[in-house]
Amino acid sequence: MIRLRIGLMTLVFVGALCVLAQDIGSDPDEIKMTAKKYEFSPNIIRVKKGDHVKLVIMALDRVHGFKIEALKINQRLPKGEAVTIDFIADRSGTFPFQCSEVCGLAHKKMKGELIIE
């Protein structure tokens, strides 16, 4: 009975260590996005002021762009290639973003918002 209890406690402890190791290795501020005619998904991004933000964006159908003018971000998004955009959310506010590569007739509607709380 004692050996079974010790074995069970060891199993629980090892399981807890595995969960902790996964949490340490993950990046909670990484946000995966897609771009396609004529939308970003998600099109509303919320982060906290001071966060190190990592946007990983993939254009699914053609070349697009990702631009947040107020933060001086303008990145080309080649079709089928994951592009990482890193920055520190150093000020609060709502910042519009948009596609910066002409992608068709509704190009100007391809936009969203970054909300830094």
Residue pairs with C-beta under 8 A, 6 or more apart in sequence:
27 54
29 47
29 51
29 52
29 53
29 54
30 54
30 56
31 42
31 45
31 47
31 53
31 54
31 55
31 56
32 56
32 57
32 58
33 40
33 41
33 42
33 45
33 55
33 56
33 57
33 58
34 40
34 41
34 57
34 58
34 59
34 60
35 41
35 57
35 58
35 59
35 60
35 64
35 66
35 77
35 99
35 110
36 59
36 60
36 61
36 64
37 61
37 62
37 103
37 104
37 106
37 110
38 99
38 103
38 104
38 106
38 107
38 109
38 110
39 110
40 57
40 66
40 97
40 99
40 110
40 111
40 112
42 112
43 111
43 112
43 113
44 112
44 113
44 115
45 55
45 112
45 113
45 114
45 115
46 115
46 117
47 53
47 89
47 114
47 115
47 116
47 117
48 89
48 116
48 117
49 89
49 90
49 91
49 92
49 116
49 117
50 88
50 89
50 90
51 88
51 89
52 86
52 87
52 88
52 89
53 86
53 87
53 88
53 89
54 84
54 85
54 86
55 66
55 84
55 85
55 86
56 82
56 83
56 84
57 66
57 75
57 77
57 82
57 83
57 85
58 77
58 80
58 81
58 82
58 83
59 77
59 78
59 79
59 80
59 81
60 79
60 80
61 79
62 79
62 103
63 76
63 77
63 78
63 79
63 101
63 103
64 77
64 99
64 101
64 103
64 110
65 74
65 75
65 76
65 77
65 99
65 100
65 101
66 73
66 74
66 75
66 77
66 83
66 85
66 97
66 99
66 100
67 73
67 74
67 75
67 97
67 98
67 99
67 100
68 74
68 95
68 96
68 97
68 114
69 96
70 93
70 95
70 96
71 87
71 95
71 114
73 85
73 87
73 97
74 100
75 83
75 85
75 100
76 83
76 100
76 101
77 83
77 101
89 116
91 116
92 116
92 117
93 115
93 116
94 113
94 114
94 115
94 116
95 113
95 114
95 115
95 116
96 111
96 112
96 113
96 114
97 111
97 112
97 113
97 114
98 108
98 110
98 111
98 112
99 107
99 110
99 111
103 110
